[in-house]
Amino acid sequence: MRTRRVMMLAGPALLGALAFGPAAASPASASAGTAKAPVVQAATTVNTVAVKPPGKKRYNKGYSKGFSDGRFDCKGGQPFDLNFTGSDPFSMGYRNGYISGFHSCTPPKKP
C-alpha cells in the first residue's frame, strides 16, 4: 500500500522532470552560462484572400459624379470649391473625383 502511494506521488514528478529537464539543460543555454530556456520561433504561413471592399459601386458612382462636376467647374473658370462632406463610399468617391476632375483640365484664361 505504501509503495503504491509513493508511486502515485513520484510518477507525475518524474514525468514533469523529464518534460522540463531537457529545455533547461540545452546546449545553447549551457554555453551561454545562463539557465534560461532558448526562445523558439514557430514559422507560420498566412494566406490572404482579396476581398472586395463594400460600397465599391457607390464609390465609383461618386467618383464619376465628382469628376464631371470638378471638370465642369474648372472649364467654367470657377475657383476650386469642394463644399461636400461625408464619410460614406459615395462621398469619398465624390471628393476624390472632384479633385481629379478639377485638376485634369486647364482653366480658361482670364480676359
Phi and psi restraints in degrees (range 20) as a CNS / XPLOR table:
assign (resid 1 and name C) (resid 2 and name N)
       (resid 2 and name CA) (resid 2 and name C) 1.0 -67.7 20.0 2
assign (resid 2 and name N) (resid 2 and name CA)
       (resid 2 and name C) (resid 3 and name N) 1.0 -38.6 20.0 2
assign (resid 2 and name C) (resid 3 and name N)
       (resid 3 and name CA) (resid 3 and name C) 1.0 -63.2 20.0 2
assign (resid 3 and name N) (resid 3 and name CA)
       (resid 3 and name C) (resid 4 and name N) 1.0 -39.6 20.0 2
assign (resid 3 and name C) (resid 4 and name N)
       (resid 4 and name CA) (resid 4 and name C) 1.0 -64.2 20.0 2
assign (resid 4 and name N) (resid 4 and name CA)
       (resid 4 and name C) (resid 5 and name N) 1.0 -41.1 20.0 2
assign (resid 4 and name C) (resid 5 and name N)
       (resid 5 and name CA) (resid 5 and name C) 1.0 -66.2 20.0 2
assign (resid 5 and name N) (resid 5 and name CA)
       (resid 5 and name C) (resid 6 and name N) 1.0 -40.4 20.0 2
assign (resid 5 and name C) (resid 6 and name N)
       (resid 6 and name CA) (resid 6 and name C) 1.0 -64.5 20.0 2
assign (resid 6 and name N) (resid 6 and name CA)
       (resid 6 and name C) (resid 7 and name N) 1.0 -41.6 20.0 2
assign (resid 6 and name C) (resid 7 and name N)
       (resid 7 and name CA) (resid 7 and name C) 1.0 -66.6 20.0 2
assign (resid 7 and name N) (resid 7 and name CA)
       (resid 7 and name C) (resid 8 and name N) 1.0 -34.9 20.0 2
assign (resid 7 and name C) (resid 8 and name N)
       (resid 8 and name CA) (resid 8 and name C) 1.0 -67.7 20.0 2
assign (resid 8 and name N) (resid 8 and name CA)
       (resid 8 and name C) (resid 9 and name N) 1.0 -33.1 20.0 2
assign (resid 8 and name C) (resid 9 and name N)
       (resid 9 and name CA) (resid 9 and name C) 1.0 -84.0 20.0 2
assign (resid 9 and name N) (resid 9 and name CA)
       (resid 9 and name C) (resid 10 and name N) 1.0 -35.9 20.0 2
assign (resid 9 and name C) (resid 10 and name N)
       (resid 10 and name CA) (resid 10 and name C) 1.0 -80.3 20.0 2
assign (resid 10 and name N) (resid 10 and name CA)
       (resid 10 and name C) (resid 11 and name N) 1.0 -27.4 20.0 2
assign (resid 10 and name C) (resid 11 and name N)
       (resid 11 and name CA) (resid 11 and name C) 1.0 -58.7 20.0 2
assign (resid 11 and name N) (resid 11 and name CA)
       (resid 11 and name C) (resid 12 and name N) 1.0 -55.4 20.0 2
assign (resid 11 and name C) (resid 12 and name N)
       (resid 12 and name CA) (resid 12 and name C) 1.0 -63.7 20.0 2
assign (resid 12 and name N) (resid 12 and name CA)
       (resid 12 and name C) (resid 13 and name N) 1.0 -32.6 20.0 2
assign (resid 12 and name C) (resid 13 and name N)
       (resid 13 and name CA) (resid 13 and name C) 1.0 -66.3 20.0 2
assign (resid 13 and name N) (resid 13 and name CA)
       (resid 13 and name C) (resid 14 and name N) 1.0 -40.0 20.0 2
assign (resid 13 and name C) (resid 14 and name N)
       (resid 14 and name CA) (resid 14 and name C) 1.0 -68.4 20.0 2
assign (resid 14 and name N) (resid 14 and name CA)
       (resid 14 and name C) (resid 15 and name N) 1.0 -39.8 20.0 2
assign (resid 14 and name C) (resid 15 and name N)
       (resid 15 and name CA) (resid 15 and name C) 1.0 -64.5 20.0 2
assign (resid 15 and name N) (resid 15 and name CA)
       (resid 15 and name C) (resid 16 and name N) 1.0 -39.7 20.0 2
assign (resid 15 and name C) (resid 16 and name N)
       (resid 16 and name CA) (resid 16 and name C) 1.0 -64.8 20.0 2
assign (resid 16 and name N) (resid 16 and name CA)
       (resid 16 and name C) (resid 17 and name N) 1.0 -39.5 20.0 2
assign (resid 16 and name C) (resid 17 and name N)
       (resid 17 and name CA) (resid 17 and name C) 1.0 -66.5 20.0 2
assign (resid 17 and name N) (resid 17 and name CA)
       (resid 17 and name C) (resid 18 and name N) 1.0 -37.4 20.0 2
assign (resid 17 and name C) (resid 18 and name N)
       (resid 18 and name CA) (resid 18 and name C) 1.0 -68.8 20.0 2
assign (resid 18 and name N) (resid 18 and name CA)
       (resid 18 and name C) (resid 19 and name N) 1.0 -35.8 20.0 2
assign (resid 18 and name C) (resid 19 and name N)
       (resid 19 and name CA) (resid 19 and name C) 1.0 -72.5 20.0 2
assign (resid 19 and name N) (resid 19 and name CA)
       (resid 19 and name C) (resid 20 and name N) 1.0 -41.5 20.0 2
assign (resid 19 and name C) (resid 20 and name N)
       (resid 20 and name CA) (resid 20 and name C) 1.0 -98.0 20.0 2
assign (resid 20 and name N) (resid 20 and name CA)
       (resid 20 and name C) (resid 21 and name N) 1.0 -13.3 20.0 2
assign (resid 20 and name C) (resid 21 and name N)
       (resid 21 and name CA) (resid 21 and name C) 1.0 -63.8 20.0 2
assign (resid 21 and name N) (resid 21 and name CA)
       (resid 21 and name C) (resid 22 and name N) 1.0 -50.1 20.0 2
assign (resid 21 and name C) (resid 22 and name N)
       (resid 22 and name CA) (resid 22 and name C) 1.0 -63.9 20.0 2
assign (resid 22 and name N) (resid 22 and name CA)
       (resid 22 and name C) (resid 23 and name N) 1.0 -30.7 20.0 2
assign (resid 22 and name C) (resid 23 and name N)
       (resid 23 and name CA) (resid 23 and name C) 1.0 -68.9 20.0 2
assign (resid 23 and name N) (resid 23 and name CA)
       (resid 23 and name C) (resid 24 and name N) 1.0 -35.2 20.0 2
assign (resid 23 and name C) (resid 24 and name N)
       (resid 24 and name CA) (resid 24 and name C) 1.0 -76.2 20.0 2
assign (resid 24 and name N) (resid 24 and name CA)
       (resid 24 and name C) (resid 25 and name N) 1.0 -25.8 20.0 2
assign (resid 24 and name C) (resid 25 and name N)
       (resid 25 and name CA) (resid 25 and name C) 1.0 -112.4 20.0 2
assign (resid 25 and name N) (resid 25 and name CA)
       (resid 25 and name C) (resid 26 and name N) 1.0 37.2 20.0 2
assign (resid 25 and name C) (resid 26 and name N)
       (resid 26 and name CA) (resid 26 and name C) 1.0 -72.1 20.0 2
assign (resid 26 and name N) (resid 26 and name CA)
       (resid 26 and name C) (resid 27 and name N) 1.0 155.0 20.0 2
assign (resid 26 and name C) (resid 27 and name N)
       (resid 27 and name CA) (resid 27 and name C) 1.0 -62.8 20.0 2
assign (resid 27 and name N) (resid 27 and name CA)
       (resid 27 and name C) (resid 28 and name N) 1.0 -33.2 20.0 2
assign (resid 27 and name C) (resid 28 and name N)
       (resid 28 and name CA) (resid 28 and name C) 1.0 -66.2 20.0 2
assign (resid 28 and name N) (resid 28 and name CA)
       (resid 28 and name C) (resid 29 and name N) 1.0 -43.0 20.0 2
assign (resid 28 and name C) (resid 29 and name N)
       (resid 29 and name CA) (resid 29 and name C) 1.0 -78.8 20.0 2
assign (resid 29 and name N) (resid 29 and name CA)
       (resid 29 and name C) (resid 30 and name N) 1.0 -28.1 20.0 2
assign (resid 29 and name C) (resid 30 and name N)
       (resid 30 and name CA) (resid 30 and name C) 1.0 -69.9 20.0 2
assign (resid 30 and name N) (resid 30 and name CA)
       (resid 30 and name C) (resid 31 and name N) 1.0 -36.8 20.0 2
assign (resid 30 and name C) (resid 31 and name N)
       (resid 31 and name CA) (resid 31 and name C) 1.0 -75.3 20.0 2
assign (resid 31 and name N) (resid 31 and name CA)
       (resid 31 and name C) (resid 32 and name N) 1.0 -26.0 20.0 2
assign (resid 31 and name C) (resid 32 and name N)
       (resid 32 and name CA) (resid 32 and name C) 1.0 -79.7 20.0 2
assign (resid 32 and name N) (resid 32 and name CA)
       (resid 32 and name C) (resid 33 and name N) 1.0 -15.8 20.0 2
assign (resid 32 and name C) (resid 33 and name N)
       (resid 33 and name CA) (resid 33 and name C) 1.0 86.1 20.0 2
assign (resid 33 and name N) (resid 33 and name CA)
       (resid 33 and name C) (resid 34 and name N) 1.0 11.4 20.0 2
assign (resid 33 and name C) (resid 34 and name N)
       (resid 34 and name CA) (resid 34 and name C) 1.0 -119.5 20.0 2
assign (resid 34 and name N) (resid 34 and name CA)
       (resid 34 and name C) (resid 35 and name N) 1.0 161.7 20.0 2
assign (resid 34 and name C) (resid 35 and name N)
       (resid 35 and name CA) (resid 35 and name C) 1.0 -102.8 20.0 2
assign (resid 35 and name N) (resid 35 and name CA)
       (resid 35 and name C) (resid 36 and name N) 1.0 19.7 20.0 2
assign (resid 35 and name C) (resid 36 and name N)
       (resid 36 and name CA) (resid 36 and name C) 1.0 -80.2 20.0 2
assign (resid 36 and name N) (resid 36 and name CA)
       (resid 36 and name C) (resid 37 and name N) 1.0 146.8 20.0 2
assign (resid 36 and name C) (resid 37 and name N)
       (resid 37 and name CA) (resid 37 and name C) 1.0 -77.0 20.0 2
assign (resid 37 and name N) (resid 37 and name CA)
       (resid 37 and name C) (resid 38 and name N) 1.0 143.0 20.0 2
assign (resid 37 and name C) (resid 38 and name N)
       (resid 38 and name CA) (resid 38 and name C) 1.0 -69.0 20.0 2
assign (resid 38 and name N) (resid 38 and name CA)
       (resid 38 and name C) (resid 39 and name N) 1.0 151.5 20.0 2
assign (resid 38 and name C) (resid 39 and name N)
       (resid 39 and name CA) (resid 39 and name C) 1.0 -88.5 20.0 2
assign (resid 39 and name N) (resid 39 and name CA)
       (resid 39 and name C) (resid 40 and name N) 1.0 127.1 20.0 2
assign (resid 39 and name C) (resid 40 and name N)
       (resid 40 and name CA) (resid 40 and name C) 1.0 -110.6 20.0 2
assign (resid 40 and name N) (resid 40 and name CA)
       (resid 40 and name C) (resid 41 and name N) 1.0 126.1 20.0 2
assign (resid 40 and name C) (resid 41 and name N)
       (resid 41 and name CA) (resid 41 and name C) 1.0 -104.6 20.0 2
assign (resid 41 and name N) (resid 41 and name CA)
       (resid 41 and name C) (resid 42 and name N) 1.0 125.8 20.0 2
assign (resid 41 and name C) (resid 42 and name N)
       (resid 42 and name CA) (resid 42 and name C) 1.0 -89.1 20.0 2
assign (resid 42 and name N) (resid 42 and name CA)
       (resid 42 and name C) (resid 43 and name N) 1.0 136.4 20.0 2
assign (resid 42 and name C) (resid 43 and name N)
       (resid 43 and name CA) (resid 43 and name C) 1.0 -82.6 20.0 2
assign (resid 43 and name N) (resid 43 and name CA)
       (resid 43 and name C) (resid 44 and name N) 1.0 130.8 20.0 2
assign (resid 43 and name C) (resid 44 and name N)
       (resid 44 and name CA) (resid 44 and name C) 1.0 -122.3 20.0 2
assign (resid 44 and name N) (resid 44 and name CA)
       (resid 44 and name C) (resid 45 and name N) 1.0 143.6 20.0 2
assign (resid 44 and name C) (resid 45 and name N)
       (resid 45 and name CA) (resid 45 and name C) 1.0 -110.3 20.0 2
assign (resid 45 and name N) (resid 45 and name CA)
       (resid 45 and name C) (resid 46 and name N) 1.0 126.6 20.0 2
assign (resid 45 and name C) (resid 46 and name N)
       (resid 46 and name CA) (resid 46 and name C) 1.0 -115.2 20.0 2
assign (resid 46 and name N) (resid 46 and name CA)
       (resid 46 and name C) (resid 47 and name N) 1.0 122.9 20.0 2
assign (resid 46 and name C) (resid 47 and name N)
       (resid 47 and name CA) (resid 47 and name C) 1.0 -100.9 20.0 2
assign (resid 47 and name N) (resid 47 and name CA)
       (resid 47 and name C) (resid 48 and name N) 1.0 126.7 20.0 2
assign (resid 47 and name C) (resid 48 and name N)
       (resid 48 and name CA) (resid 48 and name C) 1.0 -103.9 20.0 2
assign (resid 48 and name N) (resid 48 and name CA)
       (resid 48 and name C) (resid 49 and name N) 1.0 144.9 20.0 2
assign (resid 48 and name C) (resid 49 and name N)
       (resid 49 and name CA) (resid 49 and name C) 1.0 -119.7 20.0 2
assign (resid 49 and name N) (resid 49 and name CA)
       (resid 49 and name C) (resid 50 and name N) 1.0 130.4 20.0 2
assign (resid 49 and name C) (resid 50 and name N)
       (resid 50 and name CA) (resid 50 and name C) 1.0 -69.8 20.0 2
assign (resid 50 and name N) (resid 50 and name CA)
       (resid 50 and name C) (resid 51 and name N) 1.0 125.4 20.0 2
assign (resid 50 and name C) (resid 51 and name N)
       (resid 51 and name CA) (resid 51 and name C) 1.0 -116.1 20.0 2
assign (resid 51 and name N) (resid 51 and name CA)
       (resid 51 and name C) (resid 52 and name N) 1.0 130.3 20.0 2
assign (resid 51 and name C) (resid 52 and name N)
       (resid 52 and name CA) (resid 52 and name C) 1.0 -68.9 20.0 2
assign (resid 52 and name N) (resid 52 and name CA)
       (resid 52 and name C) (resid 53 and name N) 1.0 130.5 20.0 2
assign (resid 52 and name C) (resid 53 and name N)
       (resid 53 and name CA) (resid 53 and name C) 1.0 -66.9 20.0 2
assign (resid 53 and name N) (resid 53 and name CA)
       (resid 53 and name C) (resid 54 and name N) 1.0 142.7 20.0 2
assign (resid 53 and name C) (resid 54 and name N)
       (resid 54 and name CA) (resid 54 and name C) 1.0 -67.9 20.0 2
assign (resid 54 and name N) (resid 54 and name CA)
       (resid 54 and name C) (resid 55 and name N) 1.0 142.2 20.0 2
assign (resid 54 and name C) (resid 55 and name N)
       (resid 55 and name CA) (resid 55 and name C) 1.0 84.6 20.0 2
assign (resid 55 and name N) (resid 55 and name CA)
       (resid 55 and name C) (resid 56 and name N) 1.0 18.5 20.0 2
assign (resid 55 and name C) (resid 56 and name N)
       (resid 56 and name CA) (resid 56 and name C) 1.0 -64.3 20.0 2
assign (resid 56 and name N) (resid 56 and name CA)
       (resid 56 and name C) (resid 57 and name N) 1.0 -38.0 20.0 2
assign (resid 56 and name C) (resid 57 and name N)
       (resid 57 and name CA) (resid 57 and name C) 1.0 -65.2 20.0 2
assign (resid 57 and name N) (resid 57 and name CA)
       (resid 57 and name C) (resid 58 and name N) 1.0 -41.4 20.0 2
assign (resid 57 and name C) (resid 58 and name N)
       (resid 58 and name CA) (resid 58 and name C) 1.0 -67.2 20.0 2
assign (resid 58 and name N) (resid 58 and name CA)
       (resid 58 and name C) (resid 59 and name N) 1.0 -37.3 20.0 2
assign (resid 58 and name C) (resid 59 and name N)
       (resid 59 and name CA) (resid 59 and name C) 1.0 -62.5 20.0 2
assign (resid 59 and name N) (resid 59 and name CA)
       (resid 59 and name C) (resid 60 and name N) 1.0 -45.4 20.0 2
assign (resid 59 and name C) (resid 60 and name N)
       (resid 60 and name CA) (resid 60 and name C) 1.0 -63.8 20.0 2
assign (resid 60 and name N) (resid 60 and name CA)
       (resid 60 and name C) (resid 61 and name N) 1.0 -38.9 20.0 2
assign (resid 60 and name C) (resid 61 and name N)
       (resid 61 and name CA) (resid 61 and name C) 1.0 -63.9 20.0 2
assign (resid 61 and name N) (resid 61 and name CA)
       (resid 61 and name C) (resid 62 and name N) 1.0 -43.6 20.0 2
assign (resid 61 and name C) (resid 62 and name N)
       (resid 62 and name CA) (resid 62 and name C) 1.0 -64.5 20.0 2
assign (resid 62 and name N) (resid 62 and name CA)
       (resid 62 and name C) (resid 63 and name N) 1.0 -39.4 20.0 2
assign (resid 62 and name C) (resid 63 and name N)
       (resid 63 and name CA) (resid 63 and name C) 1.0 -63.8 20.0 2
assign (resid 63 and name N) (resid 63 and name CA)
       (resid 63 and name C) (resid 64 and name N) 1.0 -44.8 20.0 2
assign (resid 63 and name C) (resid 64 and name N)
       (resid 64 and name CA) (resid 64 and name C) 1.0 -61.7 20.0 2
assign (resid 64 and name N) (resid 64 and name CA)
       (resid 64 and name C) (resid 65 and name N) 1.0 -45.4 20.0 2
assign (resid 64 and name C) (resid 65 and name N)
       (resid 65 and name CA) (resid 65 and name C) 1.0 -64.6 20.0 2
assign (resid 65 and name N) (resid 65 and name CA)
       (resid 65 and name C) (resid 66 and name N) 1.0 -45.3 20.0 2
assign (resid 65 and name C) (resid 66 and name N)
       (resid 66 and name CA) (resid 66 and name C) 1.0 -64.2 20.0 2
assign (resid 66 and name N) (resid 66 and name CA)
       (resid 66 and name C) (resid 67 and name N) 1.0 -39.0 20.0 2
assign (resid 66 and name C) (resid 67 and name N)
       (resid 67 and name CA) (resid 67 and name C) 1.0 -62.8 20.0 2
assign (resid 67 and name N) (resid 67 and name CA)
       (resid 67 and name C) (resid 68 and name N) 1.0 -45.6 20.0 2
assign (resid 67 and name C) (resid 68 and name N)
       (resid 68 and name CA) (resid 68 and name C) 1.0 -67.2 20.0 2
assign (resid 68 and name N) (resid 68 and name CA)
       (resid 68 and name C) (resid 69 and name N) 1.0 -38.5 20.0 2
assign (resid 68 and name C) (resid 69 and name N)
       (resid 69 and name CA) (resid 69 and name C) 1.0 -66.0 20.0 2
assign (resid 69 and name N) (resid 69 and name CA)
       (resid 69 and name C) (resid 70 and name N) 1.0 -42.2 20.0 2
assign (resid 69 and name C) (resid 70 and name N)
       (resid 70 and name CA) (resid 70 and name C) 1.0 -65.1 20.0 2
assign (resid 70 and name N) (resid 70 and name CA)
       (resid 70 and name C) (resid 71 and name N) 1.0 -40.2 20.0 2
assign (resid 70 and name C) (resid 71 and name N)
       (resid 71 and name CA) (resid 71 and name C) 1.0 -67.2 20.0 2
assign (resid 71 and name N) (resid 71 and name CA)
       (resid 71 and name C) (resid 72 and name N) 1.0 -39.6 20.0 2
assign (resid 71 and name C) (resid 72 and name N)
       (resid 72 and name CA) (resid 72 and name C) 1.0 -62.6 20.0 2
assign (resid 72 and name N) (resid 72 and name CA)
       (resid 72 and name C) (resid 73 and name N) 1.0 -44.3 20.0 2
assign (resid 72 and name C) (resid 73 and name N)
       (resid 73 and name CA) (resid 73 and name C) 1.0 -63.8 20.0 2
assign (resid 73 and name N) (resid 73 and name CA)
       (resid 73 and name C) (resid 74 and name N) 1.0 -39.9 20.0 2
assign (resid 73 and name C) (resid 74 and name N)
       (resid 74 and name CA) (resid 74 and name C) 1.0 -65.7 20.0 2
assign (resid 74 and name N) (resid 74 and name CA)
       (resid 74 and name C) (resid 75 and name N) 1.0 -46.2 20.0 2
assign (resid 74 and name C) (resid 75 and name N)
       (resid 75 and name CA) (resid 75 and name C) 1.0 -69.0 20.0 2
assign (resid 75 and name N) (resid 75 and name CA)
       (resid 75 and name C) (resid 76 and name N) 1.0 -25.5 20.0 2
assign (resid 75 and name C) (resid 76 and name N)
       (resid 76 and name CA) (resid 76 and name C) 1.0 -82.3 20.0 2
assign (resid 76 and name N) (resid 76 and name CA)
       (resid 76 and name C) (resid 77 and name N) 1.0 -3.3 20.0 2
assign (resid 76 and name C) (resid 77 and name N)
       (resid 77 and name CA) (resid 77 and name C) 1.0 79.9 20.0 2
assign (resid 77 and name N) (resid 77 and name CA)
       (resid 77 and name C) (resid 78 and name N) 1.0 13.5 20.0 2
assign (resid 77 and name C) (resid 78 and name N)
       (resid 78 and name CA) (resid 78 and name C) 1.0 -80.6 20.0 2
assign (resid 78 and name N) (resid 78 and name CA)
       (resid 78 and name C) (resid 79 and name N) 1.0 150.6 20.0 2
assign (resid 78 and name C) (resid 79 and name N)
       (resid 79 and name CA) (resid 79 and name C) 1.0 -71.1 20.0 2
assign (resid 79 and name N) (resid 79 and name CA)
       (resid 79 and name C) (resid 80 and name N) 1.0 159.1 20.0 2
assign (resid 79 and name C) (resid 80 and name N)
       (resid 80 and name CA) (resid 80 and name C) 1.0 -62.9 20.0 2
assign (resid 80 and name N) (resid 80 and name CA)
       (resid 80 and name C) (resid 81 and name N) 1.0 118.3 20.0 2
assign (resid 80 and name C) (resid 81 and name N)
       (resid 81 and name CA) (resid 81 and name C) 1.0 -144.4 20.0 2
assign (resid 81 and name N) (resid 81 and name CA)
       (resid 81 and name C) (resid 82 and name N) 1.0 92.0 20.0 2
assign (resid 81 and name C) (resid 82 and name N)
       (resid 82 and name CA) (resid 82 and name C) 1.0 -94.2 20.0 2
assign (resid 82 and name N) (resid 82 and name CA)
       (resid 82 and name C) (resid 83 and name N) 1.0 91.7 20.0 2
assign (resid 82 and name C) (resid 83 and name N)
       (resid 83 and name CA) (resid 83 and name C) 1.0 -101.9 20.0 2
assign (resid 83 and name N) (resid 83 and name CA)
       (resid 83 and name C) (resid 84 and name N) 1.0 66.4 20.0 2
assign (resid 83 and name C) (resid 84 and name N)
       (resid 84 and name CA) (resid 84 and name C) 1.0 -144.4 20.0 2
assign (resid 84 and name N) (resid 84 and name CA)
       (resid 84 and name C) (resid 85 and name N) 1.0 128.3 20.0 2
assign (resid 84 and name C) (resid 85 and name N)
       (resid 85 and name CA) (resid 85 and name C) 1.0 -124.8 20.0 2
assign (resid 85 and name N) (resid 85 and name CA)
       (resid 85 and name C) (resid 86 and name N) 1.0 162.8 20.0 2
assign (resid 85 and name C) (resid 86 and name N)
       (resid 86 and name CA) (resid 86 and name C) 1.0 139.0 20.0 2
assign (resid 86 and name N) (resid 86 and name CA)
       (resid 86 and name C) (resid 87 and name N) 1.0 159.3 20.0 2
assign (resid 86 and name C) (resid 87 and name N)
       (resid 87 and name CA) (resid 87 and name C) 1.0 -126.1 20.0 2
assign (resid 87 and name N) (resid 87 and name CA)
       (resid 87 and name C) (resid 88 and name N) 1.0 9.6 20.0 2
assign (resid 87 and name C) (resid 88 and name N)
       (resid 88 and name CA) (resid 88 and name C) 1.0 -78.8 20.0 2
assign (resid 88 and name N) (resid 88 and name CA)
       (resid 88 and name C) (resid 89 and name N) 1.0 167.5 20.0 2
assign (resid 88 and name C) (resid 89 and name N)
       (resid 89 and name CA) (resid 89 and name C) 1.0 -58.0 20.0 2
assign (resid 89 and name N) (resid 89 and name CA)
       (resid 89 and name C) (resid 90 and name N) 1.0 -39.0 20.0 2
assign (resid 89 and name C) (resid 90 and name N)
       (resid 90 and name CA) (resid 90 and name C) 1.0 -62.7 20.0 2
assign (resid 90 and name N) (resid 90 and name CA)
       (resid 90 and name C) (resid 91 and name N) 1.0 -45.4 20.0 2
assign (resid 90 and name C) (resid 91 and name N)
       (resid 91 and name CA) (resid 91 and name C) 1.0 -64.1 20.0 2
assign (resid 91 and name N) (resid 91 and name CA)
       (resid 91 and name C) (resid 92 and name N) 1.0 -42.5 20.0 2
assign (resid 91 and name C) (resid 92 and name N)
       (resid 92 and name CA) (resid 92 and name C) 1.0 -65.5 20.0 2
assign (resid 92 and name N) (resid 92 and name CA)
       (resid 92 and name C) (resid 93 and name N) 1.0 -40.3 20.0 2
assign (resid 92 and name C) (resid 93 and name N)
       (resid 93 and name CA) (resid 93 and name C) 1.0 -65.1 20.0 2
assign (resid 93 and name N) (resid 93 and name CA)
       (resid 93 and name C) (resid 94 and name N) 1.0 -41.4 20.0 2
assign (resid 93 and name C) (resid 94 and name N)
       (resid 94 and name CA) (resid 94 and name C) 1.0 -61.0 20.0 2
assign (resid 94 and name N) (resid 94 and name CA)
       (resid 94 and name C) (resid 95 and name N) 1.0 -46.2 20.0 2
assign (resid 94 and name C) (resid 95 and name N)
       (resid 95 and name CA) (resid 95 and name C) 1.0 -61.7 20.0 2
assign (resid 95 and name N) (resid 95 and name CA)
       (resid 95 and name C) (resid 96 and name N) 1.0 -47.4 20.0 2
assign (resid 95 and name C) (resid 96 and name N)
       (resid 96 and name CA) (resid 96 and name C) 1.0 -65.7 20.0 2
assign (resid 96 and name N) (resid 96 and name CA)
       (resid 96 and name C) (resid 97 and name N) 1.0 -38.8 20.0 2
assign (resid 96 and name C) (resid 97 and name N)
       (resid 97 and name CA) (resid 97 and name C) 1.0 -66.9 20.0 2
assign (resid 97 and name N) (resid 97 and name CA)
       (resid 97 and name C) (resid 98 and name N) 1.0 -40.2 20.0 2
assign (resid 97 and name C) (resid 98 and name N)
       (resid 98 and name CA) (resid 98 and name C) 1.0 -61.9 20.0 2
assign (resid 98 and name N) (resid 98 and name CA)
       (resid 98 and name C) (resid 99 and name N) 1.0 -45.2 20.0 2
assign (resid 98 and name C) (resid 99 and name N)
       (resid 99 and name CA) (resid 99 and name C) 1.0 -62.1 20.0 2
assign (resid 99 and name N) (resid 99 and name CA)
       (resid 99 and name C) (resid 100 and name N) 1.0 -45.4 20.0 2
assign (resid 99 and name C) (resid 100 and name N)
       (resid 100 and name CA) (resid 100 and name C) 1.0 -65.7 20.0 2
assign (resid 100 and name N) (resid 100 and name CA)
       (resid 100 and name C) (resid 101 and name N) 1.0 -42.6 20.0 2
assign (resid 100 and name C) (resid 101 and name N)
       (resid 101 and name CA) (resid 101 and name C) 1.0 -66.5 20.0 2
assign (resid 101 and name N) (resid 101 and name CA)
       (resid 101 and name C) (resid 102 and name N) 1.0 -40.7 20.0 2
assign (resid 101 and name C) (resid 102 and name N)
       (resid 102 and name CA) (resid 102 and name C) 1.0 -66.0 20.0 2
assign (resid 102 and name N) (resid 102 and name CA)
       (resid 102 and name C) (resid 103 and name N) 1.0 -38.9 20.0 2
assign (resid 102 and name C) (resid 103 and name N)
       (resid 103 and name CA) (resid 103 and name C) 1.0 -88.3 20.0 2
assign (resid 103 and name N) (resid 103 and name CA)
       (resid 103 and name C) (resid 104 and name N) 1.0 1.0 20.0 2
assign (resid 103 and name C) (resid 104 and name N)
       (resid 104 and name CA) (resid 104 and name C) 1.0 -89.6 20.0 2
assign (resid 104 and name N) (resid 104 and name CA)
       (resid 104 and name C) (resid 105 and name N) 1.0 -8.4 20.0 2
assign (resid 104 and name C) (resid 105 and name N)
       (resid 105 and name CA) (resid 105 and name C) 1.0 -118.8 20.0 2
assign (resid 105 and name N) (resid 105 and name CA)
       (resid 105 and name C) (resid 106 and name N) 1.0 166.4 20.0 2
assign (resid 105 and name C) (resid 106 and name N)
       (resid 106 and name CA) (resid 106 and name C) 1.0 -98.8 20.0 2
assign (resid 106 and name N) (resid 106 and name CA)
       (resid 106 and name C) (resid 107 and name N) 1.0 121.6 20.0 2
assign (resid 106 and name C) (resid 107 and name N)
       (resid 107 and name CA) (resid 107 and name C) 1.0 -63.8 20.0 2
assign (resid 107 and name N) (resid 107 and name CA)
       (resid 107 and name C) (resid 108 and name N) 1.0 149.5 20.0 2
assign (resid 107 and name C) (resid 108 and name N)
       (resid 108 and name CA) (resid 108 and name C) 1.0 -65.6 20.0 2
assign (resid 108 and name N) (resid 108 and name CA)
       (resid 108 and name C) (resid 109 and name N) 1.0 151.1 20.0 2
assign (resid 108 and name C) (resid 109 and name N)
       (resid 109 and name CA) (resid 109 and name C) 1.0 -74.7 20.0 2
assign (resid 109 and name N) (resid 109 and name CA)
       (resid 109 and name C) (resid 110 and name N) 1.0 141.3 20.0 2
assign (resid 109 and name C) (resid 110 and name N)
       (resid 110 and name CA) (resid 110 and name C) 1.0 -80.8 20.0 2
assign (resid 110 and name N) (resid 110 and name CA)
       (resid 110 and name C) (resid 111 and name N) 1.0 138.4 20.0 2
